[in-house]
């Protein structure tokens, strides 16, 4: 699949939820000794799955 550059604007609540989700992924990877995921890959995952349907835990 070809990649396309996009620009999005998100509110503070969504940005914080994404940041917490990313930190959790980094923590899990570090504990297991795996490679730290790139933030851009996290955004791709969210876009592919859709924010509401993704496994991201919202508070």
C-alpha positions in Angstrom: 0.0 0.0 0.0 1.3 3.4 -0.9 1.9 5.8 2.0 0.5 9.3 2.0 1.4 12.1 4.3 -1.5 13.6 6.2 -2.0 16.3 8.8 -4.6 16.1 11.6 -5.7 18.2 14.5 -6.7 16.6 17.7 -8.0 17.9 20.9 -6.1 17.9 24.2 -8.1 14.9 25.7 -7.4 12.7 22.6 -3.7 13.8 22.5 -3.3 12.8 26.2 -5.0 9.5 25.6 -2.7 8.7 22.6 0.4 9.8 24.7 -0.6 7.4 27.5 -1.2 4.6 25.0 2.2 5.2 23.5 3.9 5.3 26.9 2.2 2.0 27.8 3.5 0.4 24.5 7.0 1.7 25.2 7.0 0.4 28.8 5.8 -3.0 27.6 8.4 -3.2 24.9 11.2 -2.1 27.3 10.2 -4.7 29.9 10.2 -7.5 27.3 13.5 -6.3 25.8 11.9 -5.5 22.4 12.4 -2.6 20.1 10.7 0.6 21.2 7.8 1.4 18.7 8.0 4.7 16.7 5.3 7.2 17.5 4.4 7.4 13.8 3.6 3.7 13.8 1.2 4.3 16.7 -0.6 6.9 14.7 -0.7 4.6 11.7 -2.2 1.9 13.9 -4.9 4.3 15.3 -5.8 5.5 11.8 -6.0 1.9 10.4 -8.1 0.6 13.2 -10.1 3.8 13.9 -9.8 5.5 17.3 -13.1 4.3 18.7 -12.5 0.7 17.6 -8.8 0.5 18.6 -7.6 -1.2 21.7 -6.6 2.1 23.2 -7.8 2.5 26.7 -9.6 5.8 27.2 -10.2 7.3 30.6 
